[in-house]
Amino acid sequence: MSENVTPYKNQELSKKEQVATMFNNISKTYDFLNHFMSLGIDIVWRKMAIKELLKDKPQTILDVATGTGDFAFEALEILKPKKIIGVDISEGMLAIAQEKITKRNKSDVFEVRLGDSEKLLFEDNTFDALTVAYGVRNYENLEKGIADMLRVLKPGGKAVILEFSKPKVFPVKQLYNFYFHYVTPTIGKVFSKDASAYSYLPESVNAFPDGQRFVDLMDKVGYKNTKCRPLAFGICSIYTGIK
């Protein structure tokens, strides 16, 4: 299991509470910084991940750790499901997502709810598919979280998880480490009122059990046909599994 790093040091709050506070603090600049710091490549990665569900044609989708809703909006555009529900622990991020939903007139197909991603308030076997983008590394208990995701999937349903990983190829590894550990926190300090959030980002990625270790964890809790698809020399990975 990964080391349980937290956004803020010397605080008695749980990781879950700290993550909620962090995302509330950075919600207004989150989308801008995401696209700016990744040079827009994060949009391409989201599209690639959603296309993993094209053949499955899911009609009901749960987007876990939905944030400002970008992953869910990609799913709406590409998959045309009947319903997407987005769940997140941060009221600030959900407020931004709700603004987008209202502005784009998508309230009939996309709704967001405040909730704990590790204790989903849905019945067993509810959704055709489940998506998560850059959320699982923030879980307080990773194994518990992905097990509960499996619980709410219908038999035969598919989970698609997009998450940062650690490249191993020279010189990508060296460039990535420099950018993530020095450039990212500096940009975060300039544009965000919460500098700790962008120091936590590389720490959380470094602590996350990526690649085969995460696939093994998915296998352990019961996912079938698990796969890991590295993107951009391993900077990011798409994980898939079936219930």
C-alpha atoms as one frame of an Amber mdcrd trajectory, in Angstrom:
protein
   0.000   0.000   0.000   1.137   3.546  -0.715   2.437   5.992   1.856  -0.492
   8.139   3.004   0.815  11.636   2.188  -1.399  14.623   3.015  -1.745  18.145
   1.553  -0.969  19.957   4.796   1.683  19.204   7.360   1.238  19.270  11.128
  -2.555  19.189  11.022  -4.767  16.833  12.998  -7.363  16.603  10.234  -7.665
  13.295   8.364  -6.357  13.050   4.806  -9.951  13.046   3.579 -10.697  16.322
   5.368  -7.456  17.880   4.154  -8.146  16.890   0.537 -11.626  18.436   0.725
 -10.166  21.657   2.142  -7.425  21.734  -0.495  -9.835  21.367  -3.425 -12.200
  23.944  -1.934  -9.250  26.358  -1.801  -8.082  25.809  -5.391 -11.457  25.238
  -7.087 -11.585  28.624  -8.854  -8.161  28.208 -10.494  -8.192  24.406 -10.882
  -9.284  24.164 -14.529  -6.971  26.933 -15.690  -3.922  25.493 -13.938  -4.673
  21.964 -15.135  -4.717  23.001 -18.777  -1.879  25.511 -18.398   0.565  23.215
 -16.623  -0.123  20.264 -18.923  -0.096  22.429 -22.078  -3.604  21.112 -22.741
  -2.474  17.476 -22.974  -4.742  16.587 -20.041  -7.721  17.116 -22.388  -6.298
  14.591 -24.862  -5.692  12.058 -22.082  -9.279  12.404 -20.873 -10.625  11.737
 -24.358  -8.415   8.660 -24.713  -9.617   7.303 -21.382 -13.303   7.834 -22.177
 -12.893   6.050 -25.510 -12.094   2.890 -23.546 -15.871   2.720 -23.027 -16.960
   3.212 -26.647 -17.626  -0.475 -27.313 -19.474  -0.883 -24.022 -22.047   1.853
 -24.753 -22.845   2.492 -21.048 -26.146   4.266 -20.380 -25.579   5.028 -16.691
 -22.172   6.285 -15.552 -20.797   7.261 -12.152 -17.933   9.763 -12.285 -16.094
   9.457  -8.973 -14.075  12.429  -7.686 -15.755  14.385 -10.479 -14.212  17.720
  -9.462 -15.299  20.436 -11.889 -16.860  17.832 -14.173 -14.454  17.817 -17.131
 -14.190  14.024 -17.346 -17.962  13.632 -17.190 -18.472  16.237 -19.908 -16.077
  14.314 -22.156 -18.114  11.172 -21.462 -21.327  12.984 -22.386 -19.818  14.184
 -25.649 -18.240  10.883 -26.710 -20.538   8.218 -25.240 -23.978   9.927 -25.236
 -25.226   8.104 -22.090 -28.683   8.615 -20.623 -27.348   9.668 -17.215 -24.092
  10.622 -15.484 -23.838  11.254 -11.760 -20.713  12.972 -10.481 -19.634  12.580
  -6.854 -17.005  14.643  -5.059 -15.953  15.502  -1.520 -15.335  19.187  -2.320
 -18.244  21.626  -2.308 -16.094  24.223  -4.058 -15.309  21.949  -7.009 -18.939
  20.849  -7.286 -20.081  24.477  -7.377 -17.907  25.014 -10.470 -19.243  21.794
 -12.026 -22.838  22.891 -11.378 -22.172  26.240 -13.064 -20.951  24.381 -16.151
 -23.944  22.031 -16.121 -26.370  24.956 -15.968 -24.515  26.977 -18.603 -24.433
  24.015 -21.020 -28.048  22.978 -20.318 -27.048  19.462 -19.267 -29.071  19.182
 -16.041 -31.259  16.464 -17.559 -28.298  14.104 -18.117 -25.602  15.208 -15.643
 -26.041  15.813 -11.926 -23.474  16.232  -9.167 -23.652  15.196  -5.524 -21.505
  15.850  -2.478 -20.196  12.539  -1.206 -17.339  10.378  -0.015 -15.694   8.491
  -2.881 -14.683   5.723  -0.471 -18.249   5.203   0.816 -20.532   5.712  -2.151
 -24.196   6.286  -1.313 -25.576   4.033  -4.029 -27.045   0.552  -4.092 -24.997
  -2.425  -5.268 -24.994  -3.079  -9.031 -26.256   0.396 -10.034 -24.024   1.673
 -12.863 -23.024   0.392 -16.301 -19.660   2.140 -16.055 -17.549   4.075 -13.600
 -14.881   6.693 -14.320 -12.247   8.449 -12.214  -9.735  11.037 -13.425  -6.815
  11.964 -11.158  -8.781  11.056  -8.044  -7.749   7.685  -6.669  -4.342   8.837
  -5.451  -6.186  11.200  -3.078  -8.073   8.374  -1.362  -7.399   7.935   2.330
  -7.839   4.168   1.951  -7.139   3.234  -1.665  -8.144  -0.427  -1.394 -11.431
   0.421   0.315 -12.177   3.095  -2.274 -11.709   0.971  -5.372 -13.580  -1.923
  -3.718 -16.601   0.322  -3.124 -16.420   1.473  -6.746 -16.602  -2.179  -7.784
 -19.618  -2.700  -5.518 -21.778  -0.116  -7.314 -20.900  -1.403 -10.803 -23.351
  -3.765 -12.474 -22.045  -7.260 -13.309 -20.102  -6.857 -16.548 -19.734  -3.125
 -15.900 -16.415  -1.435 -16.593 -14.254   0.924 -14.549 -11.900   3.363 -16.264
  -9.340   5.088 -14.056  -7.026   7.824 -15.351  -4.143   8.654 -13.036  -0.650
  10.105 -13.033   2.166   7.571 -12.987   5.950   7.678 -12.817   7.850   7.450
 -16.113  10.950   5.253 -16.081  12.545   6.077 -19.440  15.503   8.480 -19.767
  15.242  11.486 -20.230  11.465  11.623 -19.695  11.853  10.521 -16.076  14.375
  13.263 -15.300  12.424  16.020 -17.094   9.177  14.895 -15.459  10.685  14.883
 -11.978  12.170  18.359 -12.457   8.898  19.779 -13.793   6.721  18.168 -11.143
   8.947  18.954  -8.160  10.124  22.458  -9.082   8.052  24.045 -11.859   4.595
  22.854 -10.765   4.819  24.127  -7.146   6.193  27.460  -8.374   3.339  27.974
 -10.858   0.866  26.887  -8.162   2.176  29.514  -5.766   1.810  32.251  -8.369
  -1.745  31.460  -9.500  -3.308  29.685  -6.508  -3.930  30.889  -2.975  -2.997
  27.435  -1.712   0.651  26.706  -2.464   0.536  23.482  -0.446  -1.807  21.935
  -3.027   0.853  22.020  -5.725   3.553  20.662  -3.450   1.189  17.851  -2.499
   0.640  16.962  -6.180   4.136  15.505  -6.840   4.202  13.954  -3.363   0.880
  12.157  -3.953   1.974  10.934  -7.387   5.264   9.656  -5.973   3.454   7.773
  -3.189   0.808   6.232  -5.475   1.334   2.510  -6.302   1.192   2.935 -10.071
   1.506   0.473 -12.946   1.434  -3.218 -12.096   1.096  -2.532  -8.377  -2.231
  -0.784  -8.926  -3.374  -3.499 -11.339  -2.550  -6.058  -8.638  -4.657  -4.097
  -6.149  -7.584  -4.020  -8.594  -7.224  -7.796  -8.995  -7.125  -8.238  -5.229
 -10.481  -6.501  -4.617 -12.191  -8.416  -7.436 -11.882  -6.626 -10.784 -11.499
  -8.904 -13.812  -9.609  -8.411 -17.090  -7.558  -5.623 -15.536  -5.222  -3.657
 -17.792  -2.801  -0.754 -17.567  -2.218   1.454 -20.609   0.665   3.933 -20.128
   0.408   7.270 -21.942   3.155   9.739 -22.875   6.068   7.462 -21.867   4.372
   6.671 -18.559   3.532  10.177 -17.342  -0.071   9.070 -17.082  -1.847   5.697
 -17.210  -5.332   4.386 -18.001  -6.429   1.457 -15.847  -9.460  -0.636 -16.750
 -11.274  -3.477 -15.052 -14.552  -5.373 -15.357 -16.940  -6.528 -12.631
